[in-house]
Amino acid sequence: YPTAQSSAVPALCRRVSAIGGLNVRPTPGITGTPVGVIANGSLVTIEDSGQNGWVPITAPLQGFISANFLTGC
């Protein structure tokens, strides 16, 4: 029997929607030197829904990003 292939996008996937890119922070908040920048339109893997507007991510970098600049995949 053929098996159906799922084309569903993982629930933990989000797309960056920030024209100049999005800073990845070592801790949730604007303090601390960014550990990197993720380009606009890039996909990220979130760890959970986060708190206080900051979402932990595990890929392509590890750290925290602002939830205000994320859309669904």
RODO-620793 format. One record per atom (N, C-alpha, C, O): residue number from 0; residue in one letter; chain; x, y, z. Coordinates in nm, 2 decimals. Example, Ala and Ser with C-alpha at 12.3 -4.5 7.8 and 13.67 -1.06 7.14 Angstrom:
> 0, A, A, 1.32, -0.57, 0.78
> 0, A, A, 1.23, -0.45, 0.78
> 0, A, A, 1.32, -0.33, 0.78
> 0, A, A, 1.42, -0.33, 0.85
> 1, S, A, 1.28, -0.22, 0.71
> 1, S, A, 1.37, -0.11, 0.71
> 1, S, A, 1.29, 0.00, 0.79
> 1, S, A, 1.34, 0.11, 0.80
end
This chain:
> 0, Y, A, 0.08, -0.12, 0.00
> 0, Y, A, 0.00, 0.00, 0.00
> 0, Y, A, 0.09, 0.12, 0.00
> 0, Y, A, 0.18, 0.13, 0.08
> 1, P, A, 0.06, 0.22, -0.08
> 1, P, A, 0.13, 0.35, -0.08
> 1, P, A, 0.10, 0.42, 0.05
> 1, P, A, -0.01, 0.42, 0.10
> 2, T, A, 0.20, 0.49, 0.10
> 2, T, A, 0.18, 0.58, 0.21
> 2, T, A, 0.17, 0.72, 0.17
> 2, T, A, 0.24, 0.77, 0.08
> 3, A, A, 0.09, 0.79, 0.24
> 3, A, A, 0.07, 0.94, 0.21
> 3, A, A, 0.20, 1.01, 0.26
> 3, A, A, 0.23, 0.99, 0.38
> 4, Q, A, 0.25, 1.10, 0.18
> 4, Q, A, 0.36, 1.18, 0.23
> 4, Q, A, 0.31, 1.31, 0.28
> 4, Q, A, 0.23, 1.37, 0.22
> 5, S, A, 0.35, 1.34, 0.40
> 5, S, A, 0.31, 1.47, 0.46
> 5, S, A, 0.39, 1.58, 0.41
> 5, S, A, 0.51, 1.58, 0.41
> 6, S, A, 0.32, 1.68, 0.36
> 6, S, A, 0.38, 1.81, 0.32
> 6, S, A, 0.37, 1.92, 0.42
> 6, S, A, 0.39, 2.03, 0.39
> 7, A, A, 0.32, 1.88, 0.54
> 7, A, A, 0.30, 1.98, 0.64
> 7, A, A, 0.43, 2.04, 0.69
> 7, A, A, 0.53, 1.97, 0.70
> 8, V, A, 0.43, 2.17, 0.71
> 8, V, A, 0.55, 2.24, 0.76
> 8, V, A, 0.55, 2.21, 0.91
> 8, V, A, 0.45, 2.22, 0.98
> 9, P, A, 0.67, 2.18, 0.97
> 9, P, A, 0.68, 2.16, 1.11
> 9, P, A, 0.63, 2.28, 1.19
> 9, P, A, 0.64, 2.39, 1.15
> 10, A, A, 0.56, 2.24, 1.30
> 10, A, A, 0.50, 2.34, 1.38
> 10, A, A, 0.59, 2.44, 1.45
> 10, A, A, 0.56, 2.55, 1.48
> 11, L, A, 0.72, 2.40, 1.46
> 11, L, A, 0.82, 2.49, 1.52
> 11, L, A, 0.89, 2.57, 1.42
> 11, L, A, 1.00, 2.63, 1.45
> 12, C, A, 0.85, 2.58, 1.30
> 12, C, A, 0.91, 2.66, 1.19
> 12, C, A, 0.85, 2.80, 1.19
> 12, C, A, 0.73, 2.81, 1.19
> 13, R, A, 0.93, 2.90, 1.17
> 13, R, A, 0.89, 3.04, 1.15
> 13, R, A, 0.98, 3.11, 1.05
> 13, R, A, 1.09, 3.06, 1.03
> 14, R, A, 0.92, 3.21, 0.99
> 14, R, A, 1.00, 3.29, 0.89
> 14, R, A, 1.03, 3.43, 0.94
> 14, R, A, 0.94, 3.49, 1.00
> 15, V, A, 1.15, 3.47, 0.92
> 15, V, A, 1.19, 3.61, 0.97
> 15, V, A, 1.13, 3.71, 0.87
> 15, V, A, 1.14, 3.70, 0.75
> 16, S, A, 1.07, 3.81, 0.93
> 16, S, A, 1.01, 3.92, 0.85
> 16, S, A, 1.06, 4.05, 0.91
> 16, S, A, 0.99, 4.12, 0.97
> 17, A, A, 1.19, 4.08, 0.88
> 17, A, A, 1.25, 4.20, 0.92
> 17, A, A, 1.34, 4.25, 0.81
> 17, A, A, 1.44, 4.18, 0.78
> 18, I, A, 1.31, 4.36, 0.75
> 18, I, A, 1.38, 4.41, 0.63
> 18, I, A, 1.53, 4.41, 0.64
> 18, I, A, 1.60, 4.36, 0.55
> 19, G, A, 1.59, 4.45, 0.75
> 19, G, A, 1.73, 4.46, 0.77
> 19, G, A, 1.79, 4.33, 0.83
> 19, G, A, 1.91, 4.33, 0.86
> 20, G, A, 1.71, 4.23, 0.85
> 20, G, A, 1.75, 4.11, 0.92
> 20, G, A, 1.71, 4.12, 1.06
> 20, G, A, 1.67, 4.23, 1.11
> 21, L, A, 1.73, 4.01, 1.14
> 21, L, A, 1.69, 4.01, 1.27
> 21, L, A, 1.81, 3.96, 1.36
> 21, L, A, 1.87, 3.86, 1.34
> 22, N, A, 1.84, 4.05, 1.46
> 22, N, A, 1.94, 4.01, 1.56
> 22, N, A, 1.90, 3.89, 1.64
> 22, N, A, 1.79, 3.88, 1.69
> 23, V, A, 2.00, 3.80, 1.66
> 23, V, A, 1.98, 3.69, 1.76
> 23, V, A, 2.06, 3.73, 1.88
> 23, V, A, 2.18, 3.76, 1.88
> 24, R, A, 1.99, 3.73, 2.00
> 24, R, A, 2.05, 3.77, 2.12
> 24, R, A, 2.08, 3.65, 2.21
> 24, R, A, 2.02, 3.54, 2.20
> 25, P, A, 2.18, 3.66, 2.30
> 25, P, A, 2.22, 3.55, 2.39
> 25, P, A, 2.11, 3.53, 2.50
> 25, P, A, 2.10, 3.42, 2.55
> 26, T, A, 2.04, 3.63, 2.53
> 26, T, A, 1.94, 3.62, 2.63
> 26, T, A, 1.81, 3.70, 2.58
> 26, T, A, 1.83, 3.78, 2.49
> 27, P, A, 1.70, 3.67, 2.64
> 27, P, A, 1.58, 3.74, 2.59
> 27, P, A, 1.58, 3.89, 2.64
> 27, P, A, 1.57, 3.92, 2.76
> 28, G, A, 1.59, 3.98, 2.54
> 28, G, A, 1.59, 4.12, 2.57
> 28, G, A, 1.69, 4.19, 2.48
> 28, G, A, 1.76, 4.12, 2.40
> 29, I, A, 1.69, 4.32, 2.48
> 29, I, A, 1.78, 4.40, 2.39
> 29, I, A, 1.92, 4.42, 2.45
> 29, I, A, 2.00, 4.48, 2.38
> 30, T, A, 1.95, 4.37, 2.57
> 30, T, A, 2.08, 4.39, 2.62
> 30, T, A, 2.17, 4.27, 2.57
> 30, T, A, 2.12, 4.17, 2.53
> 31, G, A, 2.29, 4.29, 2.58
> 31, G, A, 2.39, 4.19, 2.53
> 31, G, A, 2.42, 4.20, 2.38
> 31, G, A, 2.33, 4.24, 2.30
> 32, T, A, 2.54, 4.17, 2.35
> 32, T, A, 2.58, 4.18, 2.21
> 32, T, A, 2.52, 4.07, 2.13
> 32, T, A, 2.52, 3.95, 2.17
> 33, P, A, 2.46, 4.10, 2.01
> 33, P, A, 2.39, 3.99, 1.93
> 33, P, A, 2.50, 3.88, 1.90
> 33, P, A, 2.61, 3.91, 1.87
> 34, V, A, 2.45, 3.76, 1.89
> 34, V, A, 2.54, 3.65, 1.85
> 34, V, A, 2.54, 3.63, 1.70
> 34, V, A, 2.62, 3.55, 1.65
> 35, G, A, 2.45, 3.70, 1.63
> 35, G, A, 2.44, 3.69, 1.49
> 35, G, A, 2.32, 3.76, 1.44
> 35, G, A, 2.24, 3.81, 1.51
> 36, V, A, 2.30, 3.76, 1.31
> 36, V, A, 2.19, 3.82, 1.24
> 36, V, A, 2.13, 3.72, 1.14
> 36, V, A, 2.20, 3.65, 1.07
> 37, I, A, 2.00, 3.71, 1.14
> 37, I, A, 1.93, 3.62, 1.04
> 37, I, A, 1.86, 3.70, 0.94
> 37, I, A, 1.79, 3.79, 0.97
> 38, A, A, 1.89, 3.67, 0.81
> 38, A, A, 1.84, 3.75, 0.70
> 38, A, A, 1.69, 3.74, 0.69
> 38, A, A, 1.63, 3.64, 0.72
> 39, N, A, 1.63, 3.85, 0.64
> 39, N, A, 1.49, 3.86, 0.61
> 39, N, A, 1.45, 3.74, 0.52
> 39, N, A, 1.52, 3.71, 0.42
> 40, G, A, 1.34, 3.68, 0.55
> 40, G, A, 1.29, 3.56, 0.47
> 40, G, A, 1.35, 3.43, 0.51
> 40, G, A, 1.30, 3.33, 0.46
> 41, S, A, 1.45, 3.43, 0.60
> 41, S, A, 1.51, 3.30, 0.64
> 41, S, A, 1.41, 3.22, 0.73
> 41, S, A, 1.32, 3.28, 0.80
> 42, L, A, 1.42, 3.09, 0.73
> 42, L, A, 1.34, 3.01, 0.82
> 42, L, A, 1.42, 2.98, 0.95
> 42, L, A, 1.55, 2.96, 0.95
> 43, V, A, 1.35, 2.98, 1.06
> 43, V, A, 1.42, 2.95, 1.19
> 43, V, A, 1.34, 2.84, 1.26
> 43, V, A, 1.22, 2.82, 1.23
> 44, T, A, 1.40, 2.77, 1.35
> 44, T, A, 1.34, 2.67, 1.43
> 44, T, A, 1.32, 2.72, 1.57
> 44, T, A, 1.42, 2.75, 1.64
> 45, I, A, 1.20, 2.74, 1.61
> 45, I, A, 1.18, 2.79, 1.75
> 45, I, A, 1.17, 2.67, 1.85
> 45, I, A, 1.13, 2.56, 1.81
> 46, E, A, 1.21, 2.70, 1.97
> 46, E, A, 1.21, 2.59, 2.07
> 46, E, A, 1.07, 2.58, 2.14
> 46, E, A, 1.02, 2.48, 2.16
> 47, D, A, 1.01, 2.70, 2.16
> 47, D, A, 0.87, 2.71, 2.21
> 47, D, A, 0.82, 2.85, 2.18
> 47, D, A, 0.89, 2.92, 2.11
> 48, S, A, 0.70, 2.88, 2.23
> 48, S, A, 0.64, 3.01, 2.20
> 48, S, A, 0.71, 3.13, 2.27
> 48, S, A, 0.68, 3.24, 2.24
> 49, G, A, 0.80, 3.10, 2.37
> 49, G, A, 0.87, 3.21, 2.43
> 49, G, A, 0.79, 3.28, 2.54
> 49, G, A, 0.68, 3.24, 2.57
> 50, Q, A, 0.85, 3.39, 2.59
> 50, Q, A, 0.79, 3.47, 2.69
> 50, Q, A, 0.82, 3.62, 2.67
> 50, Q, A, 0.93, 3.65, 2.62
> 51, N, A, 0.73, 3.71, 2.70
> 51, N, A, 0.75, 3.85, 2.70
> 51, N, A, 0.80, 3.90, 2.56
> 51, N, A, 0.88, 3.99, 2.55
> 52, G, A, 0.75, 3.84, 2.45
> 52, G, A, 0.79, 3.88, 2.32
> 52, G, A, 0.92, 3.83, 2.27
> 52, G, A, 0.96, 3.86, 2.16
> 53, W, A, 0.99, 3.74, 2.34
> 53, W, A, 1.12, 3.68, 2.30
> 53, W, A, 1.10, 3.53, 2.28
> 53, W, A, 1.05, 3.46, 2.37
> 54, V, A, 1.15, 3.48, 2.17
> 54, V, A, 1.13, 3.34, 2.14
> 54, V, A, 1.27, 3.27, 2.13
> 54, V, A, 1.36, 3.32, 2.06
> 55, P, A, 1.29, 3.16, 2.20
> 55, P, A, 1.42, 3.09, 2.18
> 55, P, A, 1.42, 3.01, 2.05
> 55, P, A, 1.32, 2.94, 2.02
> 56, I, A, 1.53, 3.02, 1.98
> 56, I, A, 1.55, 2.95, 1.86
> 56, I, A, 1.67, 2.85, 1.87
> 56, I, A, 1.76, 2.87, 1.95
> 57, T, A, 1.66, 2.75, 1.79
> 57, T, A, 1.77, 2.65, 1.79
> 57, T, A, 1.84, 2.64, 1.66
> 57, T, A, 1.95, 2.58, 1.65
> 58, A, A, 1.78, 2.70, 1.55
> 58, A, A, 1.85, 2.69, 1.42
> 58, A, A, 1.79, 2.81, 1.34
> 58, A, A, 1.68, 2.84, 1.35
> 59, P, A, 1.88, 2.87, 1.25
> 59, P, A, 2.01, 2.84, 1.22
> 59, P, A, 2.12, 2.88, 1.32
> 59, P, A, 2.23, 2.84, 1.31
> 60, L, A, 2.08, 2.96, 1.41
> 60, L, A, 2.16, 3.00, 1.53
> 60, L, A, 2.09, 2.97, 1.65
> 60, L, A, 1.97, 2.94, 1.65
> 61, Q, A, 2.16, 2.96, 1.77
> 61, Q, A, 2.09, 2.94, 1.89
> 61, Q, A, 2.09, 3.07, 1.97
> 61, Q, A, 2.19, 3.14, 1.98
> 62, G, A, 1.97, 3.11, 2.02
> 62, G, A, 1.96, 3.23, 2.10
> 62, G, A, 1.81, 3.27, 2.11
> 62, G, A, 1.73, 3.19, 2.10
> 63, F, A, 1.79, 3.40, 2.12
> 63, F, A, 1.66, 3.46, 2.13
> 63, F, A, 1.63, 3.56, 2.02
> 63, F, A, 1.72, 3.64, 1.99
> 64, I, A, 1.51, 3.56, 1.97
> 64, I, A, 1.47, 3.67, 1.87
> 64, I, A, 1.34, 3.72, 1.91
> 64, I, A, 1.26, 3.66, 1.98
> 65, S, A, 1.31, 3.84, 1.86
> 65, S, A, 1.18, 3.91, 1.89
> 65, S, A, 1.07, 3.84, 1.81
> 65, S, A, 1.08, 3.82, 1.69
> 66, A, A, 0.96, 3.81, 1.88
> 66, A, A, 0.85, 3.74, 1.82
> 66, A, A, 0.78, 3.84, 1.72
> 66, A, A, 0.70, 3.79, 1.64
> 67, N, A, 0.80, 3.97, 1.74
> 67, N, A, 0.73, 4.07, 1.65
> 67, N, A, 0.77, 4.06, 1.50
> 67, N, A, 0.71, 4.11, 1.42
> 68, F, A, 0.88, 3.99, 1.48
> 68, F, A, 0.94, 3.98, 1.34
> 68, F, A, 0.93, 3.84, 1.29
> 68, F, A, 1.01, 3.80, 1.20
> 69, L, A, 0.83, 3.76, 1.33
> 69, L, A, 0.82, 3.62, 1.29
> 69, L, A, 0.68, 3.60, 1.23
> 69, L, A, 0.58, 3.65, 1.28
> 70, T, A, 0.68, 3.53, 1.12
> 70, T, A, 0.55, 3.49, 1.06
> 70, T, A, 0.55, 3.33, 1.04
> 70, T, A, 0.66, 3.27, 1.07
> 71, G, A, 0.44, 3.28, 1.01
> 71, G, A, 0.44, 3.13, 0.98
> 71, G, A, 0.52, 3.09, 0.86
> 71, G, A, 0.55, 3.17, 0.78
> 72, C, A, 0.55, 2.96, 0.86
> 72, C, A, 0.63, 2.91, 0.74
> 72, C, A, 0.54, 2.88, 0.63
> 72, C, A, 0.59, 2.84, 0.52
end
